[in-house]
Amino acid sequence: MVVDALVLAIDRRDEVFQMIVNSEDADEAIRQVGQLLGVGEFGGRVVLDLQFRRLTRVQRQALAAEAEELRSKLPDGR
């Protein structure tokens, strides 16, 4: 779930960034980002803790590969 939240945030980074900028404080940003991405408050917190270096092409590809690998290990493949 954590990796999926990060992948979603990177894919929708412009929307996520705008949501964060428009939030009154960090708690609101966490809630708003979690709702935007459908990952709840925990996922929103993970996204807000994302470091900008994770936005490089290589890091994005590594996250996507990790998410795919983790999903393939789940019984239902989600």
N, C-alpha and C positions, 0 to 999 in steps of 0.2 A: 504494500500500500504506500509506503514511504517513497519508494523509487517511482511508482506510478504518479504520485502527486508531483514529484519533481519534473518528470517528463511532461506532464500536462502543463505545469507552470512554464516550462521552457517553451513549449509549443505555443502557448498563449501569453508569452511574456509581455507584449504590449498592453494587453488587457489587465494582466496582473499588476504591472507597474502602475498603470493608471488607477487601479483600485487602491493600491497602497498609498499613492500620493494623495488621493481624495479622502483617505480615512483620517479621522480625528486623532487617533492614537494607535498604538501597536495592537491592543486588544481588538479594536474595531477592524483593523486591517486583517488580523488573523481570521475573524469571523467572516468578513466579506470575501476574502480570498478562498477560504474553505467552501463557502457557498458557491462562488463562481465556478470553482473546479469540481464541486461535488465530492469533496474529500473531508468534510467536517473540520472542526477546530484543530484537531491534531495535525491533519494534513496542511491546514493553513499555517500552523506554527512551523512546520517543517519547511514550507515554502519561504516564509519570512526569514528563516535562518539560512537560507541558501546563499552561498558566497558567489560573488560575481564571476570568479574564475571558473565556476561550473558552467558558465554560459558559452565557453569556447566550443568550437566545432568538435574537437576531439573529446572533450568532456561530455557534450550532448550525446555523441555517438556511443560513448562508453555507458552512459546512463540508460540509453535506449536498449543496448545489448544486455545490460544487467537486468532490466525490467523483463525483457523477453525470456531470458534464461530462468528467472524466478517464476514467471508465469508458466513456463513449460514444466516446472517441477510440481505445480499444484495439480491435485486430482482432476479438477474441472477445467484447468487450463486458463483460468482468468487471472 
